[in-house]
């Protein structure tokens, strides 16, 4: 079995992102989950799909529910913390010699 190194993604769980292409272009949301193998992310309130569910203990009625589906990482940009606009990500060493992400537009560090 060959162990394959995965590249670091520019988006992490909990980041505030904006969709830059496709049907949901311009929508903002928080990243709920990341699938590194498929390079896809689930964003809150974006790419809503209808799912048919059987009645169960959690949902005794059953029926059709709305839930988020994944979006490809290439269609997402991080929201700049200072301006609220989309920005690209860079990595640099901070004063404590720790690698941190920063917004390329404003130069502000991303928490």
Buried (B, 14 or more C-beta within 10 A) or exposed (E): EEEEEEEEEBBBEEBBBBBEEEEBEEBBBBBBEBEEEEBBBBBEEBBEEEEEEEEEEEEEEEEEEEEBEBBEBEBBBBBBBEEEEBBEBEEEEEEEEEEBBBBEBEEBEBE
